[in-house]
Amino acid sequence: MAIGKTLAHADHAVYKNETEALDAISVRYVTSQGDELMNNSKRMQDKRVLVTGSGTGIGRGVALEFAREGAHVVFHYAHSAQGALQGVDEARALGVRAAAFQADFRDVEQARSLARQAIEFLGGLDILVNNAGITMNKPFEQVTVEQFDTLYHVNIRAMFFVTQTCLPALLESRQGVVINMSSLHAYEGMLEHSVYAGTKGAIVSFTRQLAIELAPKGVRVNAIAPGAIVVENHYKVMRDFDPAKFADSIPAGFMGEPRDIARVAIFLASPDARYIVGQTLVVDGGTMSWMPFSDGFRQPLDACFGLGYVPGV
């Protein structure tokens, strides 16, 4: 039974704005006719999960996928509550407990407070997905100290201290899992991403280091590095964004969707991944596997990532 459109497969559906994209990308999932993505295995039954940055995009998709798998979920948002509250309603409709809490990750005390609120609501914590992050593209010589600090505070400092605050609950779980969201930018260069790429590279190193400290204590730590994923923000910051056109540069032939990342997160959180420790799994449709011999690094970007989130952008 088809319950929605796929943005980046054969029909190359294109949506008019970010609101329409929110409904299509993060709520409805179908890969092909007759292939429903909801399943009854409930691999995360009664697990307690916090997903940071889950009001939109990948984070929201991850949180909803955990709910579909039977987990109780806390959504987090920084500014607009709409997507997170909608996610809460959808999760509750699946028969799990869910709540949404606000926290501005530029303030480390708010980040710590979010962790404590989530643990209190859930009655503990089994899985932490550190997804919250800000993207910004800006020429290196134009980056301000405030912009630099904003990205590092949100993307890596908050991740560090949210995880630290959650650690006692994860240890008590005896099967604790931490999943950090990095990016293809940690491995591949792109014009005007010196700050953002630096934060994502730091996440790869942080994941590896934390994993060897926590594995002997019973907590597994890994990361995911997504490639091009269709999310609402693309419609805000890129003029005439067209997933089908973007897909021409991806070996798989289509842009990924939040659920492509969400299913990897489910795998990493499951016992099937019990021997995977300290790794960053690249999920990019083959992007990192090809040699991009072009002059793209010479052309200014026609986008404005960070708009509304980073000072001066």
Secondary structure, 3 states (H helix, E strand, C coil): CCCCCCCCCCCCCCCCCHHHHHHHHHCCCEEECCEECCCCCCCCCCCEEEECCCCCHHHHHHHHHHHHCCCEEEEEECCCCHHHHHHHHHHHHCCCCEEEEECCCCCHHHHHHHHHHHHHHHCCCCEEEECCCCCCCCCHHHCCHHHHHHHHHHHHHHHHHHHHHHHHHHHHHCCCEEEEECCHHHCCCCCCCHHHHHHHHHHHHHHHHHHHHHHHHCCEEEEEEECCECCHHHHHHECCCCHHHHHHHCCCCCCECHHHHHHHHHHHHCHHHCCCCCCEEEECCCHHHCCCCCCHHHCCCCECCCCCCCCCC
